[in-house]
Amino acid sequence: MSIDPRVALQSLTTALEEHLIAASARRGEGDPTVEAAFFAVADAFEVYDDSLYEAYGEVTPLEVIDDVDDDDEEEAEEDEDLEIVED
């Protein structure tokens, strides 16, 4: 099933607007409305990016990242800094 990129873009724009509304009305840390809007943006973006690729062989310069703990990020940075020394 192929989706017109223009339709997918409109859905992404709507999701972004709804996220802004939810964020501006946030009721504390972990507000479920903001969280739902966050995931709606991620989903709409992926549909848009996929439809853009299917239609034109193009992608955006953006990427949806998984929720990464700060500890995981620090470990990844430390791993990058390690140097392999061969005897």
Backbone as ProteinMPNN parsed JSONL, in Angstrom:
{"seq_chain_A": "MSIDPRVALQSLTTALEEHLIAASARRGEGDPTVEAAFFAVADAFEVYDDSLYEAYGEVTPLEVIDDVDDDDEEEAEEDEDLEIVED", "coords_chain_A": {"N_chain_A": [[0.847, -1.171, 0.0], [0.734, 2.039, -0.997], [1.344, 5.337, 0.041], [0.496, 8.655, -0.681], [3.046, 11.032, -0.648], [2.413, 13.695, -0.061], [0.048, 13.555, 1.386], [0.953, 12.106, 3.578], [2.784, 13.961, 4.559], [1.052, 16.009, 5.358], [-0.239, 14.694, 7.442], [1.921, 14.39, 9.172], [2.485, 17.078, 9.732], [0.127, 17.786, 11.06], [0.356, 16.083, 13.294], [2.63, 17.195, 14.496], [1.633, 19.734, 15.172], [-0.34, 18.986, 17.021], [1.303, 17.895, 18.965], [2.634, 20.176, 19.856], [0.497, 21.573, 20.999], [-0.178, 19.781, 23.065], [2.226, 19.789, 24.524], [2.335, 22.438, 25.372], [0.267, 22.471, 27.143], [1.02, 20.821, 29.133], [0.859, 18.708, 31.975], [2.714, 18.283, 34.116], [5.591, 16.134, 34.724], [5.963, 13.329, 32.589], [3.435, 13.404, 31.398], [0.674, 11.813, 30.036], [-0.678, 12.651, 27.738], [1.148, 14.246, 26.352], [3.096, 12.336, 25.917], [1.72, 10.53, 24.246], [1.306, 12.193, 22.046], [3.933, 12.618, 21.306], [4.731, 10.051, 20.396], [2.95, 9.85, 18.294], [3.937, 11.765, 16.536], [6.42, 10.584, 15.91], [5.548, 8.218, 14.64], [4.07, 9.277, 12.467], [6.1, 10.627, 11.161], [7.75, 8.492, 10.317], [6.03, 7.215, 8.497], [5.797, 9.254, 6.604], [8.498, 9.51, 5.75], [8.949, 6.954, 4.682], [7.014, 6.932, 2.622], [7.955, 8.993, 1.036], [10.349, 7.925, 0.176], [9.434, 5.666, -1.257], [7.993, 6.911, -3.325], [9.796, 8.748, -4.543], [12.408, 7.933, -4.151], [13.849, 9.237, -2.236], [14.941, 10.444, 0.985], [14.514, 11.977, 4.229], [16.73, 14.171, 6.126], [16.484, 13.393, 8.709], [15.985, 11.4, 11.701], [14.292, 8.957, 13.598], [14.889, 8.307, 16.892], [15.544, 5.689, 19.229], [14.387, 5.413, 22.609], [16.865, 6.159, 24.73], [18.719, 5.4, 27.575], [20.532, 7.616, 29.76], [22.775, 6.407, 30.881], [23.323, 4.4, 29.031], [24.058, 5.937, 26.828], [26.404, 7.13, 27.787], [28.008, 4.852, 28.101], [28.204, 4.058, 25.431], [29.628, 6.215, 24.368], [32.001, 5.924, 25.799], [32.82, 3.456, 24.801], [33.392, 4.169, 22.183], [35.611, 5.691, 22.56], [37.518, 3.89, 23.288], [40.519, 2.189, 22.512], [41.794, -0.285, 20.445], [44.348, -2.393, 21.266], [46.882, -4.253, 20.009], [48.882, -7.032, 20.832]], "CA_chain_A": [[0.0, 0.0, 0.0], [1.537, 3.244, -1.144], [0.685, 6.56, 0.498], [0.99, 9.867, -1.326], [3.873, 11.782, 0.296], [1.743, 14.939, 0.353], [-0.905, 13.17, 2.439], [1.77, 11.753, 4.74], [3.332, 15.218, 5.09], [-0.035, 16.685, 6.069], [-0.425, 13.96, 8.708], [3.06, 14.75, 10.023], [2.274, 18.463, 10.172], [-0.94, 17.741, 12.062], [0.913, 15.463, 14.5], [3.509, 18.191, 15.12], [0.774, 20.754, 15.786], [-0.956, 18.385, 18.206], [2.357, 17.767, 19.974], [2.833, 21.522, 20.415], [-0.647, 21.852, 21.881], [-0.034, 18.934, 24.262], [3.383, 20.261, 25.298], [2.022, 23.721, 25.992], [-0.713, 22.229, 28.203], [1.601, 19.732, 29.931], [0.464, 18.648, 33.385], [3.754, 17.628, 34.889], [6.49, 15.164, 34.089], [5.318, 12.081, 32.196], [2.044, 13.627, 31.001], [0.338, 10.83, 29.005], [-1.094, 13.329, 26.505], [2.375, 14.627, 25.665], [3.734, 11.099, 25.473], [0.969, 10.027, 23.086], [1.584, 13.098, 20.931], [5.32, 12.349, 20.928], [4.754, 8.841, 19.584], [2.208, 10.129, 17.058], [4.881, 12.456, 15.652], [7.387, 9.586, 15.443], [4.873, 7.335, 13.687], [3.748, 10.047, 11.259], [7.349, 10.886, 10.453], [8.19, 7.275, 9.644], [5.159, 7.02, 7.337], [6.198, 10.25, 5.608], [9.816, 9.174, 5.211], [8.767, 5.77, 3.841], [6.272, 7.281, 1.408], [8.849, 9.812, 0.228], [11.297, 7.006, -0.448], [8.713, 4.868, -2.252], [7.568, 7.724, -4.468], [10.856, 9.498, -5.214], [13.747, 7.445, -3.847], [14.482, 10.237, -1.36], [14.653, 10.4, 2.419], [14.816, 13.223, 4.93], [17.965, 14.065, 6.897], [16.083, 13.195, 10.1], [15.908, 10.012, 12.132], [13.627, 8.709, 14.869], [15.796, 7.548, 17.749], [14.934, 4.941, 20.316], [14.59, 5.995, 23.927], [18.141, 5.66, 25.237], [19.053, 5.884, 28.912], [21.775, 8.382, 29.825], [23.864, 5.467, 31.148], [23.637, 3.737, 27.765], [24.774, 6.906, 25.997], [27.76, 7.274, 28.329], [28.732, 3.631, 27.769], [28.484, 4.086, 23.994], [30.7, 7.184, 24.167], [33.224, 5.317, 26.32], [33.224, 2.419, 23.853], [33.967, 4.825, 21.017], [36.903, 6.225, 22.939], [38.469, 2.808, 23.528], [41.41, 1.881, 21.413], [42.206, -1.689, 20.458], [45.794, -2.524, 21.252], [47.273, -5.636, 19.719], [50.214, -7.375, 21.352]], "C_chain_A": [[0.897, 1.24, 0.0], [0.721, 4.472, -0.729], [1.32, 7.738, -0.215], [1.811, 10.656, -0.298], [3.227, 13.083, 0.775], [0.739, 14.68, 1.476], [-0.143, 12.84, 3.715], [2.372, 13.003, 5.382], [2.267, 15.985, 5.874], [-0.299, 16.012, 7.408], [0.699, 14.281, 9.692], [2.892, 16.158, 10.578], [1.205, 18.526, 11.26], [-0.427, 17.153, 13.376], [1.832, 16.432, 15.24], [2.696, 19.287, 15.815], [0.12, 20.231, 17.06], [0.065, 18.192, 19.326], [2.614, 19.123, 20.637], [1.708, 21.877, 21.385], [-0.518, 21.059, 23.18], [1.109, 19.424, 25.143], [3.065, 21.563, 26.016], [1.013, 23.58, 27.129], [-0.249, 21.119, 29.15], [1.201, 19.851, 31.405], [1.481, 17.854, 34.179], [4.551, 16.645, 34.064], [5.722, 13.883, 33.757], [3.858, 12.223, 31.84], [1.696, 12.662, 29.863], [-0.104, 11.459, 27.679], [0.12, 13.734, 25.681], [3.074, 13.383, 25.125], [3.037, 10.536, 24.237], [1.233, 10.89, 21.855], [3.0, 12.885, 20.408], [5.389, 11.138, 19.991], [3.983, 9.018, 18.279], [3.1, 10.848, 16.054], [5.867, 11.448, 15.073], [6.764, 8.674, 14.387], [4.582, 8.055, 12.376], [5.004, 10.356, 10.455], [7.807, 9.655, 9.681], [7.345, 6.975, 8.405], [5.549, 8.002, 6.231], [7.515, 9.873, 4.949], [9.725, 7.957, 4.277], [8.06, 6.111, 2.538], [7.121, 8.137, 0.476], [9.851, 8.925, -0.516], [10.628, 6.18, -1.556], [8.401, 5.667, -3.505], [8.738, 8.298, -5.256], [12.271, 8.992, -4.966], [14.545, 8.412, -2.987], [14.104, 9.98, 0.084], [14.955, 11.771, 3.017], [16.147, 13.069, 5.671], [17.7, 13.812, 8.385], [15.972, 11.714, 10.41], [15.168, 9.937, 13.457], [14.564, 7.845, 15.695], [15.002, 6.81, 18.813], [15.218, 5.664, 21.617], [15.836, 5.355, 24.526], [18.374, 6.257, 26.624], [20.362, 6.655, 28.858], [22.964, 7.46, 30.068], [24.296, 4.763, 29.869], [24.426, 4.664, 26.847], [26.217, 7.052, 26.466], [28.604, 6.047, 27.992], [29.108, 3.613, 26.292], [29.625, 5.053, 23.694], [32.028, 6.617, 24.661], [33.738, 4.249, 25.364], [33.872, 3.025, 22.621], [35.363, 5.319, 21.309], [37.956, 5.133, 23.153], [39.284, 2.52, 22.282], [41.84, 0.418, 21.537], [43.713, -1.744, 20.313], [46.116, -3.993, 21.033], [48.677, -5.868, 20.234], [51.133, -7.818, 20.246]], "O_chain_A": [[1.71, 1.438, 0.902], [-0.442, 4.617, -1.106], [2.543, 7.81, -0.34], [1.327, 10.923, 0.802], [3.474, 13.52, 1.899], [0.601, 15.484, 2.397], [-0.545, 13.244, 4.806], [2.459, 13.093, 6.606], [2.554, 16.545, 6.932], [-0.557, 16.69, 8.403], [0.464, 14.427, 10.891], [3.133, 16.397, 11.761], [1.362, 19.232, 12.256], [-0.741, 17.666, 14.45], [1.818, 16.487, 16.47], [3.038, 19.714, 16.919], [0.035, 20.945, 18.059], [-0.273, 18.314, 20.504], [2.791, 19.195, 21.853], [1.953, 22.417, 22.463], [-0.725, 21.601, 24.267], [0.978, 19.47, 26.366], [3.488, 21.762, 27.155], [0.909, 24.462, 27.982], [-1.056, 20.55, 29.884], [1.206, 20.934, 31.99], [1.142, 16.87, 34.836], [4.25, 16.361, 32.905], [4.92, 13.413, 34.563], [3.101, 11.26, 31.963], [2.355, 12.685, 28.823], [0.076, 10.861, 26.618], [0.127, 13.584, 24.46], [3.582, 13.386, 24.003], [3.698, 10.113, 23.289], [1.367, 10.371, 20.747], [3.238, 12.962, 19.202], [6.02, 11.19, 18.935], [4.327, 8.405, 17.269], [3.031, 10.576, 14.856], [6.122, 11.457, 13.869], [7.383, 8.393, 13.36], [4.817, 7.508, 11.299], [4.982, 10.35, 9.224], [8.209, 9.761, 8.522], [7.871, 6.535, 7.383], [5.623, 7.628, 5.061], [7.634, 9.913, 3.725], [10.346, 7.936, 3.214], [8.453, 5.638, 1.471], [7.016, 8.015, -0.744], [10.154, 9.155, -1.687], [11.18, 6.017, -2.644], [8.53, 5.16, -4.62], [8.698, 8.34, -6.485], [13.231, 9.548, -5.5], [15.775, 8.404, -3.01], [13.072, 9.374, 0.37], [15.579, 12.615, 2.375], [16.639, 11.951, 5.826], [18.587, 13.997, 9.218], [15.878, 10.881, 9.509], [15.391, 10.762, 14.343], [14.985, 6.776, 15.252], [13.934, 7.251, 19.237], [16.173, 6.435, 21.716], [15.858, 4.154, 24.795], [18.243, 7.465, 26.822], [21.21, 6.382, 28.008], [24.046, 7.693, 29.528], [25.488, 4.55, 29.643], [25.355, 4.227, 26.168], [27.141, 7.093, 25.653], [29.776, 6.177, 27.64], [30.212, 3.198, 25.939], [30.49, 4.759, 22.869], [33.062, 6.805, 24.02], [34.943, 4.141, 25.137], [34.811, 2.449, 22.072], [36.21, 5.364, 20.416], [39.152, 5.424, 23.194], [38.793, 2.601, 21.156], [42.203, -0.043, 22.62], [44.281, -1.21, 19.361], [45.672, -4.861, 21.785], [49.554, -5.016, 20.095], [52.292, -8.145, 20.5]]}, "name": "protein", "num_of_chains": 1, "seq": "MSIDPRVALQSLTTALEEHLIAASARRGEGDPTVEAAFFAVADAFEVYDDSLYEAYGEVTPLEVIDDVDDDDEEEAEEDEDLEIVED"}
